[in-house]
């Protein structure tokens, strides 16, 4: 027993000695295994978190602190960088805080990582982990935090907006086009793609478009353009736009170009903002007079609106409408046969504009003349009829000719001096006839061979001999206004010539159905004759002399 006890004691001593060696080693092995398992699990958990959302905060930049965006694959990359990074032996007092990143998983759990600048290693970041620091390659981290997917973390990654107000309505405009750069965490400016532009808002404006506007960030300069049909009709500053007014109806695009180049800012670039405005230009209707006699010319003038959107008609037909300077002009010659009446004139303009102008047509007592003339052209009915037929056939095609440019620059001139032996509108009864005819011009007494000149500038439509009117000249002055010269002895022009005011056309005579030497002179608008005396006294087309009023 003593021997057995002694052996057991020795075995126990050896076992206790062995335990003193094995147990600490086993304990260390267990700790190492736990650390490795825990570290792997932590890295896997962090990597999973980094595939969630990310938020960014930096004291040196204006970022959307508290705003999260989807990190996606980029966060996997950053997670791998942090998990695999080597420890860094640094003194916190030497580090400069740059930025922090919050990683948030879908379940709400989050991890914050703080990044520092190490003055001793410009090519790397120092990142704070749980209780220690790691060193990360600066270029690799920058590639992640400046990626387009994370642009939403930067406040000015989205270009400024423009708030525009007009007539109690306000619209917020995003850029139609933009060249935009933002300073990111690497300290460099990066080009960012602006959001896709929406449709330009549409405003309605009566006349000039008046608005106020303000940018969400003040630009260093602003230029405004106005376009119509793709063509620039105005370009200037905010102060100059106040003087612009559209000259016709239509769709206008107002384009604001702003430049943002503030010193020290985290953004720079230029943006354009567009708004469409349908402008209805106020129209001003002018009338040469509120009343008229038969044989006079009434003119209507439309200022504003499109060139094609003005028309006028009345009991005597559709008015000829023409462009004269900045006006549309409607010519309303009053026939000699017009009765005394308040005559309405319907005016049409724009897409649906309608209006009425009332003209007071007054009666006029024209001179009555009883004439005795036994010449063969009077007594020979067949000869007279043939002459009238020839005149009508030759003249009819010319009556509708209208030049688009009005050539006279003042009143008509008398074609020659002399006594007016037959006034305009005189009712003549020949050889005791009971049917009188109205004189459509004036007869001016003149010796044979007296020079006859053009009353105003125009184009010679006819210069030839006709049985009834003898040597005849007709000049078109534009807008269908014509002057007529009958019974000439000689002709100095031919059809197609351009005649100047005062230019000699020929000489007076006694050709055709003239009972004595004279010049028969007439003025017409299309096929309606008007009083030549009025044409001598004032301009036939004279907008400044009209009485204007605004119409809706």
C-alpha positions, 0 to 999 in steps of 0.5 A, a space after each residue: 500500500 505504501 508503494 501504491 500510495 507513493 506512485 499515486 502521489 507521484 502521478 498526481 504531482 506530474 498531472 498537476 504539473 502538466 495541467 499548469 502547462 496545458 491549461 493556460 495554453 488551452 485557454 489561449 487557444 480557446 481565446 484565439 478561436 473565439 477572436 477569429 470567429 468573432 472577427 469573421 462574424 463582425 466583418 461579415 456583419 459589417 459587409 452586410 451593413 455596407 450594402 445598405 444606405 449611406 449618409 455623409 457628414 463633413 465640416 469642410 463641405 456642405 453635405 446633406 447630413 442625415 440624408 441617406 442614399 442607397 450604397 449598393 456595390 460601392 458600399 461592398 467595396 468600401 466594406 471590403 477595404 475597411 475589413 481588410 485594412 491593416 492596423 495603423 499606429 498613430 497618435 490621435 493628436 496628429 490626426 485631422 478629422 475629415 468626414 464620417 460615413 454612417 452605414 445603415 442597414 434595412 433593419 435600422 442598425 447602423 455603424 459610423 466610420 470616421 475618416 482622418 487625414 494623416 499628415 505623415 501619409 498624404 496617400 492614405 486615410 486613417 479610419 476609426 474602427 472599434 477601439 483602433 485605427 486602420 489605414 486605407 488607400 486614399 485613391 480607393 476611398 475617393 473612388 467610392 465617395 465621389 462615385 455618381 451613385 453617391 452624388 445625392 449626398 452633396 447638397 449642391 449636386 443638384 443645380 439651383 432652381 429658379 422661382 418665377 412668378 407672374 400674375 399671381 402664379 409661381 412656378 419652380 423651374 429646374 434647369 433645361 440644360 446645365 454644365 455643373 460641377 461639385 466639390 467632393 470629399 477628395 477636394 476636387 470638382 467633379 462633373 455631375 449630371 443634372 436631373 432630366 428636365 421637365 416640360 417648360 411651364 406655359 404662361 398666358 400674357 396679354 402683351 409684354 410678359 412681366 414676371 419676377 424671379 429668384 434663384 435658390 442660389 444667387 448667380 454671379 450673372 444672368 442673361 435673358 433671351 426671348 425666342 420665337 419660332 427658334 429665332 432670338 428676338 431679344 437678348 439682354 439683362 434683367 434691366 433691359 428685358 423691361 423694354 421688350 414687348 412682342 410685336 405679334 401673337 405667338 408662342 415665345 420662349 423666355 430663356 434665363 442663363 445663369 452663371 454660378 462661379 462664387 469664390 470658395 463655393 463647393 459648386 460652379 457652372 452655368 444653367 439655362 431655365 426656360 418658360 413658354 409664354 403665349 403672348 396675345 399682343 394688344 391690338 389698336 384699331 385706327 379709323 381715318 374718320 367716323 363719317 364719310 361722303 360717297 366717293 371718299 376713301 375710309 382707311 382702317 389701321 390695325 397695330 399689333 398682332 400678326 400680319 395675317 390676322 386682320 380682315 374687314 368687310 362691309 356691304 360693299 364687299 371685302 376690303 383689301 388689306 395690306 401691310 404698311 410700315 407697322 400697320 395692317 391697312 384695310 381700304 374701304 372706298 365708298 361708292 358714289 352710289 352709297 346711300 346716307 346710312 350708318 354703315 357697319 364694318 365687320 372687323 376680324 382679327 386673331 383666332 376669334 377676335 371680332 368687332 364692328 366699326 360704324 361709319 356714318 355715310 352722309 348724303 352729298 349734293 353733287 353738281 348737276 350738268 345738262 350738256 348738249 353734244 351732237 358729236 357722232 360718238 354721242 349720236 351713233 349708238 352702235 359706235 358708242 357701244 363698241 367703244 364702251 365694250 373695247 374700253 371694258 375689255 381692255 380695262 377690266 383685267 387691270 382693275 384687280 391688280 394690286 401692288 403689295 408696296 405703297 409707293 407714294 410718300 405724300 399727297 397726289 400732285 395735280 397732273 397739270 394746272 388748269 380750270 376744273 370744268 367738270 367736278 368729281 361726282 357731277 351728274 351729267 344729262 346729255 342731249 335732254 336724256 332723262 338718265 344721268 351719269 356720275 362723273 368718276 373723275 375731274 376734267 381739267 381744261 388744258 390746251 393741246 400739247 400741255 405737259 401731263 405729269 404723274 400724280 405720284 410714283 407708280 407702275 404704268 399698267 397701260 399706255 395706249 389709244 382707246 376709242 372712247 378715252 383716246 390716248 390713255 395712261 393708267 398707273 398703279 401706285 400700290 394697294 390697288 390705288 390707281 390714277 387715270 389719264 384720258 384724252 392725251 395728245 401724245 404718250 411719253 411712257 409705255 406699259 411696264 415703266 416705273 413712273 416717278 412723281 412729276 414725271 411727264 407721261 405725255 401731253 394733253 389733247 382732245 382724243 377719244 370722246 372729248 368735246 374740247 381740249 382737256 385732261 380727264 383725271 381719275 383716282 380709283 381703289 380697285 374698281 371704285 372711283 374716289 375724289 381726286 381733290 381729296 387725294 390732292 389735299 392729304 395722304 391717302 394712307 396716313 396712320 398717324 392721322 387716324 383715331 386709335 382705340 384698344 380692342 380686346 
